[in-house]
């Protein structure tokens, strides 16, 4: 779906530029229902577990990154052009052969491959890898550590906090708490 400058809404199954966003319908409900948008994360748990196992990366860390990046909104798009659950930049999506960055499974797979690559580059240092995920490897390398950007420092702190919460209280318990709010 794309809304042009004149307010005309365009739908296609073959987007021609990055201004389009994916719209999913819940096929189990009536034809009159609207797009399915969730921030609970429940719909993505199976994909997270599968990719976690495939790349030997902690599922709770993946959940924490997704929580901070998009709050589990697969249609999220940043003002800098990052897309989907794990907020892949176009170059990162291309690097990891992600054809549709708004496809939740493809986005999670590409984001986890990118995070795994960064963890390898920074010898398993999660904080440096998260900083590079947010600000880019060039910024981390230039500053010899977490760059002195408030956004990046806050990002690393938030991801680590969610990761700890998910690990200590369990993903399912936190999901139930969020659904009760």
TORTOR-607492 format. One record per atom (N, C-alpha, C): residue number from 1; atom name; z, y, x. Coordinates in steps of 0.02 Angstrom, whole numbers, plus 50000, padded with zeros to 5 digits. Example, Ala and Ser with C-alpha at 12.3 -4.5 7.8 and 13.67 -1.06 7.14 Angstrom:
{r 1, 'N', {50390, 49716, 50660}}
{r 1, 'CA', {50390, 49775, 50615}}
{r 1, 'C', {50390, 49835, 50660}}
{r 2, 'N', {50354, 49888, 50642}}
{r 2, 'CA', {50357, 49947, 50684}}
{r 2, 'C', {50394, 50002, 50645}}
// end
This chain:
{r 1, 'N', {50000, 49941, 50042}}
{r 1, 'CA', {50000, 50000, 50000}}
{r 1, 'C', {50000, 50062, 50045}}
{r 2, 'N', {49963, 50112, 50024}}
{r 2, 'CA', {49960, 50175, 50061}}
{r 2, 'C', {49953, 50232, 50011}}
{r 3, 'N', {49993, 50284, 50019}}
{r 3, 'CA', {49985, 50344, 49977}}
{r 3, 'C', {49954, 50398, 50020}}
{r 4, 'N', {49894, 50421, 50000}}
{r 4, 'CA', {49859, 50470, 50041}}
{r 4, 'C', {49886, 50541, 50028}}
{r 5, 'N', {49857, 50589, 50064}}
{r 5, 'CA', {49882, 50658, 50061}}
{r 5, 'C', {49876, 50689, 49992}}
{r 6, 'N', {49831, 50662, 49950}}
{r 6, 'CA', {49823, 50687, 49882}}
{r 6, 'C', {49867, 50651, 49831}}
{r 7, 'N', {49908, 50604, 49855}}
{r 7, 'CA', {49953, 50568, 49812}}
{r 7, 'C', {49922, 50506, 49780}}
{r 8, 'N', {49862, 50488, 49801}}
{r 8, 'CA', {49828, 50429, 49773}}
{r 8, 'C', {49855, 50367, 49808}}
{r 9, 'N', {49878, 50318, 49769}}
{r 9, 'CA', {49904, 50257, 49795}}
{r 9, 'C', {49848, 50206, 49803}}
{r 10, 'N', {49841, 50179, 49864}}
{r 10, 'CA', {49788, 50130, 49879}}
{r 10, 'C', {49821, 50064, 49895}}
{r 11, 'N', {49793, 50010, 49868}}
{r 11, 'CA', {49816, 49942, 49883}}
{r 11, 'C', {49760, 49903, 49915}}
{r 12, 'N', {49777, 49861, 49964}}
{r 12, 'CA', {49727, 49819, 49997}}
{r 12, 'C', {49761, 49759, 50027}}
{r 13, 'N', {49722, 49706, 50039}}
{r 13, 'CA', {49747, 49649, 50076}}
{r 13, 'C', {49721, 49652, 50148}}
{r 14, 'N', {49683, 49705, 50164}}
{r 14, 'CA', {49656, 49713, 50232}}
{r 14, 'C', {49665, 49786, 50253}}
{r 15, 'N', {49726, 49806, 50273}}
{r 15, 'CA', {49738, 49876, 50292}}
{r 15, 'C', {49694, 49897, 50351}}
{r 16, 'N', {49673, 49960, 50348}}
{r 16, 'CA', {49629, 49987, 50399}}
{r 16, 'C', {49663, 50033, 50449}}
{r 17, 'N', {49726, 50050, 50435}}
{r 17, 'CA', {49764, 50091, 50482}}
{r 17, 'C', {49839, 50079, 50473}}
{r 18, 'N', {49879, 50108, 50517}}
{r 18, 'CA', {49951, 50093, 50519}}
{r 18, 'C', {49990, 50128, 50463}}
{r 19, 'N', {49959, 50170, 50423}}
{r 19, 'CA', {49993, 50203, 50368}}
{r 19, 'C', {50008, 50158, 50309}}
{r 20, 'N', {49975, 50100, 50307}}
{r 20, 'CA', {49988, 50053, 50253}}
{r 20, 'C', {50056, 50019, 50263}}
{r 21, 'N', {50091, 50003, 50208}}
{r 21, 'CA', {50152, 49963, 50214}}
{r 21, 'C', {50145, 49903, 50167}}
{r 22, 'N', {50177, 49850, 50186}}
{r 22, 'CA', {50174, 49788, 50149}}
{r 22, 'C', {50216, 49793, 50086}}
{r 23, 'N', {50190, 49769, 50031}}
{r 23, 'CA', {50226, 49765, 49968}}
{r 23, 'C', {50225, 49693, 49946}}
{r 24, 'N', {50284, 49665, 49936}}
{r 24, 'CA', {50290, 49595, 49915}}
{r 24, 'C', {50313, 49592, 49843}}
{r 25, 'N', {50287, 49545, 49806}}
{r 25, 'CA', {50310, 49535, 49737}}
{r 25, 'C', {50347, 49469, 49734}}
{r 26, 'N', {50397, 49467, 49692}}
{r 26, 'CA', {50434, 49405, 49679}}
{r 26, 'C', {50393, 49365, 49629}}
{r 27, 'N', {50359, 49313, 49654}}
{r 27, 'CA', {50315, 49274, 49611}}
{r 27, 'C', {50353, 49232, 49561}}
{r 28, 'N', {50418, 49224, 49569}}
{r 28, 'CA', {50456, 49183, 49522}}
{r 28, 'C', {50475, 49222, 49459}}
{r 29, 'N', {50469, 49288, 49460}}
{r 29, 'CA', {50488, 49327, 49402}}
{r 29, 'C', {50426, 49350, 49365}}
{r 30, 'N', {50436, 49390, 49313}}
{r 30, 'CA', {50380, 49410, 49271}}
{r 30, 'C', {50332, 49455, 49309}}
{r 31, 'N', {50271, 49461, 49282}}
{r 31, 'CA', {50220, 49502, 49314}}
{r 31, 'C', {50238, 49575, 49314}}
{r 32, 'N', {50283, 49597, 49272}}
{r 32, 'CA', {50301, 49667, 49267}}
{r 32, 'C', {50356, 49688, 49317}}
{r 33, 'N', {50379, 49641, 49357}}
{r 33, 'CA', {50433, 49659, 49404}}
{r 33, 'C', {50405, 49699, 49462}}
{r 34, 'N', {50449, 49737, 49494}}
{r 34, 'CA', {50428, 49779, 49550}}
{r 34, 'C', {50430, 49742, 49616}}
{r 35, 'N', {50416, 49777, 49671}}
{r 35, 'CA', {50417, 49747, 49738}}
{r 35, 'C', {50487, 49722, 49756}}
{r 36, 'N', {50489, 49668, 49793}}
{r 36, 'CA', {50553, 49640, 49815}}
{r 36, 'C', {50572, 49675, 49880}}
{r 37, 'N', {50628, 49709, 49880}}
{r 37, 'CA', {50654, 49741, 49940}}
{r 37, 'C', {50727, 49721, 49945}}
{r 38, 'N', {50746, 49694, 50002}}
{r 38, 'CA', {50816, 49671, 50010}}
{r 38, 'C', {50844, 49698, 50074}}
{r 39, 'N', {50907, 49712, 50075}}
{r 39, 'CA', {50940, 49729, 50138}}
{r 39, 'C', {50999, 49681, 50150}}
{r 40, 'N', {51003, 49629, 50112}}
{r 40, 'CA', {51059, 49582, 50119}}
{r 40, 'C', {51049, 49535, 50178}}
{r 41, 'N', {50987, 49522, 50196}}
{r 41, 'CA', {50974, 49476, 50252}}
{r 41, 'C', {50970, 49404, 50231}}
{r 42, 'N', {50991, 49388, 50171}}
{r 42, 'CA', {50993, 49318, 50149}}
{r 42, 'C', {50925, 49285, 50149}}
{r 43, 'N', {50873, 49322, 50131}}
{r 43, 'CA', {50806, 49294, 50129}}
{r 43, 'C', {50779, 49277, 50198}}
{r 44, 'N', {50807, 49304, 50249}}
{r 44, 'CA', {50781, 49295, 50316}}
{r 44, 'C', {50822, 49247, 50358}}
{r 45, 'N', {50875, 49220, 50329}}
{r 45, 'CA', {50921, 49179, 50369}}
{r 45, 'C', {50886, 49117, 50397}}
{r 46, 'N', {50844, 49085, 50358}}
{r 46, 'CA', {50810, 49025, 50383}}
{r 46, 'C', {50764, 49043, 50441}}
{r 47, 'N', {50727, 49097, 50434}}
{r 47, 'CA', {50681, 49119, 50488}}
{r 47, 'C', {50721, 49136, 50551}}
{r 48, 'N', {50778, 49169, 50542}}
{r 48, 'CA', {50820, 49187, 50599}}
{r 48, 'C', {50846, 49125, 50634}}
{r 49, 'N', {50870, 49077, 50596}}
{r 49, 'CA', {50895, 49014, 50626}}
{r 49, 'C', {50839, 48977, 50663}}
{r 50, 'N', {50780, 48975, 50633}}
{r 50, 'CA', {50724, 48939, 50664}}
{r 50, 'C', {50703, 48972, 50730}}
{r 51, 'N', {50695, 49037, 50729}}
{r 51, 'CA', {50675, 49073, 50790}}
{r 51, 'C', {50730, 49071, 50842}}
{r 52, 'N', {50792, 49074, 50820}}
{r 52, 'CA', {50850, 49068, 50865}}
{r 52, 'C', {50846, 49003, 50904}}
{r 53, 'N', {50833, 48949, 50869}}
{r 53, 'CA', {50828, 48884, 50902}}
{r 53, 'C', {50768, 48879, 50947}}
{r 54, 'N', {50712, 48906, 50925}}
{r 54, 'CA', {50650, 48903, 50963}}
{r 54, 'C', {50657, 48938, 51030}}
{r 55, 'N', {50691, 48994, 51032}}
{r 55, 'CA', {50696, 49034, 51094}}
{r 55, 'C', {50766, 49032, 51125}}
{r 56, 'N', {50810, 48989, 51100}}
{r 56, 'CA', {50878, 48982, 51126}}
{r 56, 'C', {50913, 49050, 51132}}
{r 57, 'N', {50913, 49085, 51076}}
{r 57, 'CA', {50946, 49151, 51074}}
{r 57, 'C', {50994, 49150, 51014}}
{r 58, 'N', {51054, 49175, 51023}}
{r 58, 'CA', {51106, 49175, 50972}}
{r 58, 'C', {51081, 49208, 50908}}
{r 59, 'N', {51084, 49170, 50853}}
{r 59, 'CA', {51063, 49195, 50788}}
{r 59, 'C', {51102, 49257, 50767}}
{r 60, 'N', {51166, 49260, 50785}}
{r 60, 'CA', {51206, 49319, 50767}}
{r 60, 'C', {51184, 49381, 50805}}
{r 61, 'N', {51160, 49373, 50866}}
{r 61, 'CA', {51132, 49430, 50903}}
{r 61, 'C', {51068, 49454, 50869}}
{r 62, 'N', {51027, 49408, 50847}}
{r 62, 'CA', {50965, 49426, 50812}}
{r 62, 'C', {50982, 49464, 50748}}
{r 63, 'N', {51030, 49439, 50710}}
{r 63, 'CA', {51052, 49472, 50648}}
{r 63, 'C', {51078, 49543, 50663}}
{r 64, 'N', {51116, 49549, 50717}}
{r 64, 'CA', {51144, 49615, 50735}}
{r 64, 'C', {51088, 49664, 50752}}
{r 65, 'N', {51038, 49641, 50788}}
{r 65, 'CA', {50981, 49686, 50805}}
{r 65, 'C', {50945, 49706, 50741}}
{r 66, 'N', {50932, 49658, 50697}}
{r 66, 'CA', {50897, 49673, 50634}}
{r 66, 'C', {50939, 49721, 50592}}
{r 67, 'N', {51004, 49710, 50589}}
{r 67, 'CA', {51048, 49754, 50550}}
{r 67, 'C', {51042, 49826, 50573}}
{r 68, 'N', {51046, 49837, 50639}}
{r 68, 'CA', {51044, 49904, 50666}}
{r 68, 'C', {50973, 49933, 50662}}
{r 69, 'N', {50923, 49892, 50675}}
{r 69, 'CA', {50854, 49917, 50676}}
{r 69, 'C', {50829, 49937, 50607}}
{r 70, 'N', {50840, 49894, 50557}}
{r 70, 'CA', {50808, 49905, 50492}}
{r 70, 'C', {50853, 49894, 50432}}
{r 71, 'N', {50915, 49873, 50443}}
{r 71, 'CA', {50960, 49854, 50389}}
{r 71, 'C', {50928, 49801, 50344}}
{r 72, 'N', {50892, 49755, 50376}}
{r 72, 'CA', {50859, 49699, 50342}}
{r 72, 'C', {50805, 49720, 50293}}
{r 73, 'N', {50773, 49777, 50306}}
{r 73, 'CA', {50718, 49801, 50264}}
{r 73, 'C', {50653, 49785, 50301}}
{r 74, 'N', {50616, 49735, 50276}}
{r 74, 'CA', {50554, 49714, 50309}}
{r 74, 'C', {50499, 49766, 50304}}
{r 75, 'N', {50506, 49816, 50261}}
{r 75, 'CA', {50456, 49869, 50254}}
{r 75, 'C', {50475, 49932, 50293}}
{r 76, 'N', {50528, 49929, 50332}}
{r 76, 'CA', {50552, 49988, 50368}}
{r 76, 'C', {50498, 50012, 50417}}
{r 77, 'N', {50493, 50077, 50423}}
{r 77, 'CA', {50448, 50109, 50471}}
{r 77, 'C', {50483, 50171, 50498}}
{r 78, 'N', {50488, 50176, 50564}}
{r 78, 'CA', {50522, 50234, 50593}}
{r 78, 'C', {50473, 50291, 50599}}
{r 79, 'N', {50500, 50351, 50612}}
{r 79, 'CA', {50456, 50409, 50621}}
{r 79, 'C', {50417, 50404, 50687}}
{r 80, 'N', {50436, 50357, 50731}}
{r 80, 'CA', {50399, 50346, 50793}}
{r 80, 'C', {50348, 50290, 50788}}
{r 81, 'N', {50345, 50258, 50729}}
{r 81, 'CA', {50295, 50206, 50718}}
{r 81, 'C', {50319, 50135, 50724}}
{r 82, 'N', {50384, 50125, 50735}}
{r 82, 'CA', {50411, 50056, 50740}}
{r 82, 'C', {50411, 50026, 50670}}
{r 83, 'N', {50396, 49960, 50667}}
{r 83, 'CA', {50383, 49928, 50602}}
{r 83, 'C', {50425, 49865, 50591}}
{r 84, 'N', {50444, 49855, 50528}}
{r 84, 'CA', {50473, 49792, 50506}}
{r 84, 'C', {50546, 49783, 50524}}
{r 85, 'N', {50568, 49721, 50514}}
{r 85, 'CA', {50638, 49703, 50523}}
{r 85, 'C', {50666, 49721, 50591}}
{r 86, 'N', {50628, 49703, 50644}}
{r 86, 'CA', {50653, 49715, 50712}}
{r 86, 'C', {50621, 49777, 50743}}
{r 87, 'N', {50588, 49818, 50700}}
{r 87, 'CA', {50560, 49882, 50720}}
{r 87, 'C', {50517, 49877, 50782}}
{r 88, 'N', {50464, 49837, 50777}}
{r 88, 'CA', {50418, 49829, 50833}}
{r 88, 'C', {50371, 49889, 50838}}
{r 89, 'N', {50365, 49916, 50897}}
{r 89, 'CA', {50315, 49967, 50910}}
{r 89, 'C', {50247, 49933, 50913}}
{r 90, 'N', {50193, 49969, 50897}}
{r 90, 'CA', {50127, 49937, 50897}}
{r 90, 'C', {50110, 49902, 50963}}
{r 91, 'N', {50126, 49932, 51020}}
{r 91, 'CA', {50111, 49900, 51084}}
{r 91, 'C', {50151, 49836, 51094}}
{r 92, 'N', {50214, 49836, 51072}}
{r 92, 'CA', {50256, 49777, 51077}}
{r 92, 'C', {50230, 49721, 51032}}
{r 93, 'N', {50209, 49740, 50972}}
{r 93, 'CA', {50180, 49691, 50926}}
{r 93, 'C', {50118, 49660, 50957}}
{r 94, 'N', {50075, 49701, 50987}}
{r 94, 'CA', {50014, 49674, 51019}}
{r 94, 'C', {50032, 49630, 51079}}
{r 95, 'N', {50081, 49650, 51118}}
{r 95, 'CA', {50102, 49611, 51177}}
{r 95, 'C', {50122, 49541, 51157}}
{r 96, 'N', {50155, 49534, 51099}}
{r 96, 'CA', {50180, 49469, 51077}}
{r 96, 'C', {50136, 49439, 51022}}
{r 97, 'N', {50075, 49464, 51015}}
{r 97, 'CA', {50026, 49436, 50968}}
{r 97, 'C', {50051, 49434, 50896}}
{r 98, 'N', {50085, 49487, 50875}}
{r 98, 'CA', {50108, 49493, 50806}}
{r 98, 'C', {50053, 49530, 50768}}
{r 99, 'N', {50017, 49494, 50726}}
{r 99, 'CA', {49961, 49524, 50690}}
{r 99, 'C', {49983, 49570, 50634}}
{r 100, 'N', {50038, 49552, 50600}}
{r 100, 'CA', {50064, 49593, 50545}}
{r 100, 'C', {50138, 49604, 50556}}
{r 101, 'N', {50154, 49662, 50582}}
{r 101, 'CA', {50224, 49678, 50599}}
{r 101, 'C', {50269, 49683, 50538}}
{r 102, 'N', {50239, 49686, 50478}}
{r 102, 'CA', {50279, 49688, 50417}}
{r 102, 'C', {50291, 49618, 50388}}
{r 103, 'N', {50261, 49567, 50417}}
{r 103, 'CA', {50274, 49498, 50396}}
{r 103, 'C', {50341, 49479, 50427}}
{r 104, 'N', {50391, 49464, 50386}}
{r 104, 'CA', {50458, 49452, 50413}}
{r 104, 'C', {50461, 49398, 50467}}
{r 105, 'N', {50429, 49341, 50456}}
{r 105, 'CA', {50433, 49287, 50505}}
{r 105, 'C', {50398, 49306, 50570}}
{r 106, 'N', {50339, 49337, 50565}}
{r 106, 'CA', {50303, 49358, 50625}}
{r 106, 'C', {50342, 49413, 50662}}
{r 107, 'N', {50372, 49459, 50625}}
{r 107, 'CA', {50410, 49513, 50656}}
{r 107, 'C', {50471, 49486, 50693}}
{r 108, 'N', {50508, 49441, 50660}}
{r 108, 'CA', {50567, 49412, 50692}}
{r 108, 'C', {50547, 49373, 50755}}
{r 109, 'N', {50494, 49334, 50750}}
{r 109, 'CA', {50470, 49295, 50807}}
{r 109, 'C', {50452, 49342, 50865}}
{r 110, 'N', {50413, 49394, 50850}}
{r 110, 'CA', {50393, 49441, 50903}}
{r 110, 'C', {50451, 49479, 50932}}
{r 111, 'N', {50497, 49501, 50889}}
{r 111, 'CA', {50555, 49538, 50912}}
{r 111, 'C', {50601, 49496, 50956}}
{r 112, 'N', {50610, 49433, 50936}}
{r 112, 'CA', {50652, 49388, 50975}}
{r 112, 'C', {50618, 49372, 51042}}
{r 113, 'N', {50553, 49360, 51041}}
{r 113, 'CA', {50518, 49349, 51105}}
{r 113, 'C', {50525, 49409, 51151}}
{r 114, 'N', {50522, 49469, 51122}}
{r 114, 'CA', {50529, 49529, 51163}}
{r 114, 'C', {50600, 49535, 51191}}
{r 115, 'N', {50649, 49523, 51148}}
{r 115, 'CA', {50719, 49525, 51171}}
{r 115, 'C', {50731, 49472, 51224}}
{r 116, 'N', {50704, 49413, 51215}}
{r 116, 'CA', {50712, 49358, 51264}}
{r 116, 'C', {50680, 49378, 51330}}
{r 117, 'N', {50622, 49410, 51328}}
{r 117, 'CA', {50589, 49433, 51388}}
{r 117, 'C', {50633, 49485, 51425}}
{r 118, 'N', {50663, 49530, 51387}}
{r 118, 'CA', {50707, 49580, 51417}}
{r 118, 'C', {50769, 49549, 51447}}
{r 119, 'N', {50797, 49499, 51412}}
{r 119, 'CA', {50855, 49464, 51440}}
{r 119, 'C', {50838, 49430, 51506}}
{r 120, 'N', {50778, 49404, 51511}}
{r 120, 'CA', {50756, 49375, 51575}}
{r 120, 'C', {50749, 49428, 51629}}
{r 121, 'N', {50719, 49483, 51610}}
{r 121, 'CA', {50709, 49538, 51657}}
{r 121, 'C', {50775, 49566, 51684}}
{r 122, 'N', {50825, 49569, 51641}}
{r 122, 'CA', {50890, 49598, 51661}}
{r 122, 'C', {50943, 49544, 51671}}
{r 123, 'N', {50922, 49485, 51693}}
{r 123, 'CA', {50966, 49429, 51711}}
{r 123, 'C', {51020, 49415, 51659}}
{r 124, 'N', {51002, 49417, 51596}}
{r 124, 'CA', {51049, 49400, 51543}}
{r 124, 'C', {51097, 49455, 51524}}
{r 125, 'N', {51090, 49514, 51552}}
{r 125, 'CA', {51135, 49570, 51534}}
{r 125, 'C', {51115, 49596, 51465}}
{r 126, 'N', {51156, 49580, 51415}}
{r 126, 'CA', {51139, 49596, 51346}}
{r 126, 'C', {51136, 49672, 51336}}
{r 127, 'N', {51183, 49709, 51364}}
{r 127, 'CA', {51184, 49781, 51355}}
{r 127, 'C', {51121, 49814, 51383}}
{r 128, 'N', {51101, 49795, 51443}}
{r 128, 'CA', {51040, 49823, 51473}}
{r 128, 'C', {50979, 49803, 51433}}
{r 129, 'N', {50978, 49741, 51410}}
{r 129, 'CA', {50921, 49716, 51371}}
{r 129, 'C', {50915, 49754, 51305}}
{r 130, 'N', {50972, 49766, 51272}}
{r 130, 'CA', {50971, 49804, 51210}}
{r 130, 'C', {50949, 49876, 51223}}
{r 131, 'N', {50973, 49906, 51277}}
{r 131, 'CA', {50952, 49974, 51295}}
{r 131, 'C', {50876, 49977, 51305}}
{r 132, 'N', {50849, 49926, 51338}}
{r 132, 'CA', {50777, 49923, 51349}}
{r 132, 'C', {50740, 49911, 51284}}
{r 133, 'N', {50768, 49872, 51239}}
{r 133, 'CA', {50738, 49860, 51174}}
{r 133, 'C', {50732, 49926, 51136}}
{r 134, 'N', {50782, 49969, 51143}}
{r 134, 'CA', {50783, 50032, 51108}}
{r 134, 'C', {50744, 50087, 51143}}
{r 135, 'N', {50754, 50096, 51207}}
{r 135, 'CA', {50726, 50153, 51243}}
{r 135, 'C', {50667, 50134, 51288}}
{r 136, 'N', {50657, 50069, 51299}}
{r 136, 'CA', {50603, 50047, 51343}}
{r 136, 'C', {50630, 50029, 51412}}
{r 137, 'N', {50597, 49981, 51443}}
{r 137, 'CA', {50618, 49959, 51510}}
{r 137, 'C', {50612, 50014, 51561}}
{r 138, 'N', {50561, 50057, 51553}}
{r 138, 'CA', {50552, 50112, 51600}}
{r 138, 'C', {50612, 50157, 51603}}
{r 139, 'N', {50642, 50172, 51546}}
{r 139, 'CA', {50701, 50216, 51543}}
{r 139, 'C', {50761, 50182, 51576}}
{r 140, 'N', {50770, 50117, 51563}}
{r 140, 'CA', {50826, 50080, 51593}}
{r 140, 'C', {50817, 50077, 51669}}
{r 141, 'N', {50756, 50062, 51691}}
{r 141, 'CA', {50743, 50058, 51763}}
{r 141, 'C', {50751, 50126, 51797}}
{r 142, 'N', {50726, 50178, 51765}}
{r 142, 'CA', {50730, 50246, 51793}}
{r 142, 'C', {50802, 50268, 51803}}
{r 143, 'N', {50845, 50251, 51755}}
{r 143, 'CA', {50915, 50273, 51757}}
{r 143, 'C', {50961, 50222, 51790}}
{r 144, 'N', {50934, 50165, 51809}}
{r 144, 'CA', {50974, 50114, 51842}}
{r 144, 'C', {51028, 50086, 51797}}
{r 145, 'N', {51016, 50084, 51733}}
{r 145, 'CA', {51064, 50059, 51684}}
{r 145, 'C', {51048, 50087, 51616}}
{r 146, 'N', {51098, 50087, 51572}}
{r 146, 'CA', {51088, 50115, 51505}}
{r 146, 'C', {51072, 50189, 51512}}
{r 147, 'N', {51016, 50211, 51486}}
{r 147, 'CA', {50998, 50282, 51493}}
{r 147, 'C', {51049, 50328, 51460}}
{r 148, 'N', {51054, 50389, 51483}}
{r 148, 'CA', {51104, 50436, 51456}}
{r 148, 'C', {51082, 50468, 51391}}
{r 149, 'N', {51048, 50429, 51348}}
{r 149, 'CA', {51026, 50455, 51284}}
{r 149, 'C', {51077, 50435, 51231}}
{r 150, 'N', {51100, 50483, 51192}}
{r 150, 'CA', {51151, 50469, 51141}}
{r 150, 'C', {51126, 50415, 51093}}
{r 151, 'N', {51063, 50418, 51073}}
{r 151, 'CA', {51036, 50369, 51026}}
{r 151, 'C', {51040, 50298, 51055}}
{r 152, 'N', {51021, 50291, 51119}}
{r 152, 'CA', {51021, 50225, 51150}}
{r 152, 'C', {51092, 50199, 51160}}
{r 153, 'N', {51136, 50242, 51183}}
{r 153, 'CA', {51206, 50221, 51193}}
{r 153, 'C', {51237, 50201, 51127}}
{r 154, 'N', {51224, 50239, 51074}}
{r 154, 'CA', {51250, 50222, 51007}}
{r 154, 'C', {51219, 50157, 50982}}
{r 155, 'N', {51154, 50148, 50995}}
{r 155, 'CA', {51119, 50087, 50974}}
{r 155, 'C', {51151, 50025, 51006}}
{r 156, 'N', {51160, 50026, 51071}}
{r 156, 'CA', {51190, 49969, 51106}}
{r 156, 'C', {51260, 49955, 51078}}
{r 157, 'N', {51300, 50007, 51070}}
{r 157, 'CA', {51367, 49999, 51044}}
{r 157, 'C', {51367, 49968, 50974}}
{r 158, 'N', {51323, 49992, 50930}}
{r 158, 'CA', {51320, 49967, 50861}}
{r 158, 'C', {51298, 49894, 50859}}
{r 159, 'N', {51246, 49877, 50898}}
{r 159, 'CA', {51223, 49807, 50899}}
{r 159, 'C', {51279, 49762, 50924}}
{r 160, 'N', {51312, 49781, 50977}}
{r 160, 'CA', {51366, 49739, 51003}}
{r 160, 'C', {51423, 49732, 50953}}
{r 161, 'N', {51438, 49786, 50916}}
{r 161, 'CA', {51491, 49782, 50865}}
{r 161, 'C', {51472, 49734, 50809}}
{r 162, 'N', {51410, 49740, 50784}}
{r 162, 'CA', {51388, 49693, 50731}}
{r 162, 'C', {51386, 49622, 50757}}
{r 163, 'N', {51364, 49612, 50818}}
{r 163, 'CA', {51360, 49546, 50848}}
{r 163, 'C', {51430, 49514, 50849}}
{r 164, 'N', {51479, 49554, 50871}}
{r 164, 'CA', {51548, 49529, 50872}}
{r 164, 'C', {51573, 49513, 50802}}
{r 165, 'N', {51559, 49557, 50755}}
{r 165, 'CA', {51581, 49544, 50686}}
{r 165, 'C', {51549, 49480, 50659}}
{r 166, 'N', {51485, 49471, 50670}}
{r 166, 'CA', {51450, 49412, 50645}}
{r 166, 'C', {51478, 49349, 50678}}
{r 167, 'N', {51492, 49353, 50742}}
{r 167, 'CA', {51518, 49294, 50778}}
{r 167, 'C', {51589, 49278, 50757}}
{r 168, 'N', {51631, 49329, 50749}}
{r 168, 'CA', {51702, 49317, 50735}}
{r 168, 'C', {51716, 49300, 50662}}
{r 169, 'N', {51680, 49331, 50616}}
{r 169, 'CA', {51694, 49320, 50545}}
{r 169, 'C', {51643, 49273, 50513}}
{r 170, 'N', {51589, 49260, 50547}}
{r 170, 'CA', {51538, 49216, 50518}}
{r 170, 'C', {51489, 49255, 50475}}
{r 171, 'N', {51426, 49241, 50485}}
{r 171, 'CA', {51373, 49276, 50449}}
{r 171, 'C', {51381, 49269, 50374}}
{r 172, 'N', {51393, 49209, 50349}}
{r 172, 'CA', {51398, 49198, 50277}}
{r 172, 'C', {51455, 49238, 50246}}
{r 173, 'N', {51512, 49242, 50280}}
{r 173, 'CA', {51569, 49280, 50254}}
{r 173, 'C', {51552, 49354, 50250}}
{r 174, 'N', {51520, 49381, 50302}}
{r 174, 'CA', {51502, 49452, 50301}}
{r 174, 'C', {51450, 49466, 50248}}
{r 175, 'N', {51405, 49419, 50238}}
{r 175, 'CA', {51354, 49427, 50186}}
{r 175, 'C', {51387, 49432, 50118}}
{r 176, 'N', {51436, 49391, 50105}}
{r 176, 'CA', {51472, 49393, 50041}}
{r 176, 'C', {51508, 49460, 50031}}
{r 177, 'N', {51539, 49485, 50084}}
{r 177, 'CA', {51574, 49549, 50081}}
{r 177, 'C', {51524, 49604, 50064}}
{r 178, 'N', {51465, 49605, 50096}}
{r 178, 'CA', {51415, 49656, 50084}}
{r 178, 'C', {51389, 49652, 50012}}
{r 179, 'N', {51381, 49592, 49986}}
{r 179, 'CA', {51355, 49584, 49918}}
{r 179, 'C', {51406, 49607, 49866}}
{r 180, 'N', {51471, 49605, 49882}}
{r 180, 'CA', {51523, 49626, 49836}}
{r 180, 'C', {51530, 49702, 49832}}
{r 181, 'N', {51504, 49737, 49882}}
{r 181, 'CA', {51510, 49811, 49883}}
{r 181, 'C', {51466, 49844, 49832}}
// end
